[in-house]
Amino acid sequence: MAEMKARERMRIPRQEMPTQDPAARGGNFDEVALGFTLELARLEAERCLQCPHPECIEGCPVGVRIPHFIRALREGDMVGAVQAMKAKNNLPAICGRVCPQESQCEANCVVGRRGAPVAIGRLERFVGDYELAHHTSPPERAPRTGKRVAIVGSGPAGLTCAVDLARNGHDVVIYESLHHPGGVLVYGIPEFRLPKAVIAAEIDTAVQHLGIEIRTDHIIGRTITLNELLAEYDAIFLGTGAGLPSFMRIPGINYNGVFSANEFLTRVNLMKGYLFPEYDTPVKVGKNVAVIGAGNVAMDSARSALRLQRLNCRPGEEPGEVHIVYRRSAEEAPARAEEVEHAHEEGVIFDFLTNPIEIFGDARGNVCGMRCVRMELGEPDDSGRRRPAPIAGSEFEMAVDEVIMALGTSPNPLVFEDADGLERSKHGTVIATEPTGRTTKARVWAGGDVVTGAATVISAMGAGKQAAADIHAYLSDPSAWEATGS
């Protein structure tokens, strides 16, 4: 009978999530993915085989009890689904929207060996949204320990670490350099992928029920230094991310109209540039925009630029073009397949195997064009991807008046002012022991992009969770903690 049920479940097709029509969504910043209905969610949950040894959990950086929450969902026990989810994941409504489940939990799904894997991420989003709407299981705080912890950065690593430590009874203060908490969640991911209201609701739940204090407009290294924090707190967690942008070393990068993706997306997202003129944050968008790179940040930049072009079009005027320019092929693009597909549907133009070698400017110093070269792929490099090489004589010019560099980031060095003893790699990232997050400076832990360089939201959350467990062990019994090899 059990085998028959399994075969029946395997016959259920993966349920597609409703989305905005591409023709409509290219002209607004409303969320593209509309989420499952209860009927779709329960039907998708029926596809889960409830494996006795669930490999999907091994693919989750925070160890969500995936079969447990899915079973509760399909049985109609939404409170149980929420509790099973939030036992490990503090931000399910966020993770369900932006995590690359296809390369993590869903990649390990047994159902996926014979067909499409269970849509774990979409079910996670459904459960997270249910909890934001109904508040069935607010986080509980253990009795106060009297220990104080400073969290530097309110992105996914910092928020996760803060919530876990507060649950254990420690007093937690988050220091955030910007005027809104959320880190890369708020300034780096567009509204159409991750609404600001969802981020705010997830953060407010933690702050309200756990007593976490958030101090915005505090730049560590300027407003207050790391050593000054150590004089006030028992422990510190660095979750500052990697917000320093990288640029190509080619002629012309100083012309007006060359942006980093960080600056462009911050203007669009955190400063509400997409609501101009309601909010006085104009965002320059050229008639023809080139976004250099093919990661998720590049897709976010291109899709945001395309929307602003269309929203700012005068009646009867044709919108311009937005190009993704990438030196490798489509197969090597690091962005999520879903984001690439959505960009295609919305009208973004992809120029693969193309590399800029010079940016032109006019007499007034504004971008007016870009010289590129065609590329071909050779043998794999250290990353495992085939190394691109220029094709002789293939140079050509592209008419663009805005260039957005989406080529990766590194940690901002400001935070390390007056941080003697904190060792960093040649790339500027903090050297920390895995999986504890212990750094070379006493009572300082670190995790997320500040350690790994730019990575995913869920991997940063995993690092924050692991560091929180080690910090709690240290605060609870320093002698026993020392014995573990600090």
Secondary structure, 3 states (H helix, E strand, C coil): CHHHHHHHHHHCCCCCCCECCHHHHCCCCCCCECCCCHHHHHHHHCCCCCCCCCHHHHCCCCCCCHHHHHHHHHCCCHHHHHHHHHCCCCCHHHHHHHCCHHHCCHHHCHHHHCCCCCCHHHHHHHHHHHHHHHCCCCCCCCCCCCCEEEEECCCHHHHHHHHHHHHCCCEEEEECCCCCCCCHHHHCCCCCCCCHHHHHHHHHHHHHHHCCEEECCCCECCCECHHHHHHHCCEEEECCCCCEECCCCCCCCCCECEEEHHHHHHHHCCCCHHHCCCCCCCCCCCCEEEEECCCHHHHHHHHHHHHHHHHCCCCCCCCCEEEEECCCCHHHCCCCHHHHHHHHHHCCEEECCEEEEEEEECCCCEEEEEEEEEEEEEEECCCCCEEEEECCCCCEEECCCEEEECCCEECCHHHHCCCCCCCECCCCCECEECCCCEECCCCEEECCHHHHCCCCHHHHHHHHHHHHHHHHHHHHCHHHHHCCCC
